[in-house]
Amino acid sequence: MHGRIAEAPVSEAERIARVYVLAARGDTWAALVQAVADALIDLAEVEQRATKRDQLISRGYARAGQPSPSAPL
């Protein structure tokens, strides 16, 4: 089993890799490619959420810094 000691617990990464290999019907290259593709999709989603969050923070900060039209100067 890839040089692992039988008594050592299986890591989360190994469990995920095993699922990808099973889904790829034993084709380890296809499993690796799919895992990387999924990771890139997840990364893009995280980056998109961070950008949206930063835009909301920036707009809120800018609005908070501007006096309202009815407020005395």
C-alpha positions as CSV (number, residue, x, y, z in Angstrom):
1,M,0.0,0.0,0.0
2,H,2.5,2.6,-1.2
3,G,5.0,2.0,1.5
4,R,2.6,2.9,4.4
5,I,2.7,1.1,7.7
6,A,-0.5,-0.9,8.1
7,E,-1.2,0.4,11.6
8,A,-0.9,4.1,10.7
9,P,-4.2,6.0,10.3
10,V,-5.3,7.0,6.9
11,S,-5.0,10.8,6.3
12,E,-7.9,12.8,4.9
13,A,-5.8,13.4,1.8
14,E,-5.4,9.7,1.3
15,R,-9.1,9.1,1.7
16,I,-9.9,11.8,-0.8
17,A,-7.3,10.4,-3.3
18,R,-8.8,7.0,-2.9
19,V,-12.3,8.3,-3.8
20,Y,-10.9,10.0,-6.9
21,V,-9.1,6.8,-8.0
22,L,-12.3,4.8,-7.4
23,A,-14.3,7.4,-9.4
24,A,-11.7,7.2,-12.2
25,R,-12.0,3.3,-12.2
26,G,-8.4,2.9,-11.1
27,D,-6.9,5.3,-13.6
28,T,-4.5,7.3,-11.3
29,W,-3.6,9.9,-13.9
30,A,-7.3,10.7,-14.6
31,A,-7.9,10.8,-10.8
32,L,-5.0,13.3,-10.4
33,V,-6.2,15.5,-13.3
34,Q,-9.8,15.5,-11.9
35,A,-8.6,16.4,-8.4
36,V,-6.5,19.3,-9.7
37,A,-9.4,20.5,-11.8
38,D,-11.7,20.4,-8.8
39,A,-9.2,22.2,-6.7
40,L,-8.8,25.0,-9.3
41,I,-12.6,25.4,-9.5
42,D,-12.8,25.7,-5.7
43,L,-9.9,28.2,-5.7
44,A,-11.6,30.3,-8.3
45,E,-14.9,30.3,-6.3
46,V,-13.0,31.4,-3.1
47,E,-11.2,34.2,-5.0
48,Q,-14.6,35.3,-6.5
49,R,-16.2,35.4,-3.0
50,A,-13.2,37.3,-1.6
51,T,-13.4,39.9,-4.4
52,K,-17.2,40.4,-3.8
53,R,-16.6,40.7,0.0
54,D,-13.8,43.2,-0.6
55,Q,-16.1,45.3,-2.8
56,L,-18.9,45.3,-0.3
57,I,-16.5,46.4,2.5
58,S,-15.1,49.1,0.3
59,R,-18.6,50.5,-0.7
60,G,-19.7,50.4,3.0
61,Y,-16.6,52.1,4.1
62,A,-16.9,54.8,1.4
63,R,-20.6,55.4,2.3
64,A,-19.9,55.6,6.0
65,G,-17.3,58.4,5.3
66,Q,-19.7,60.6,3.3
67,P,-22.1,62.9,5.1
68,S,-25.8,62.4,4.3
69,P,-27.5,65.1,2.2
70,S,-29.6,66.3,5.2
71,A,-26.8,66.4,7.7
72,P,-25.4,69.9,8.6
73,L,-21.9,70.6,7.5
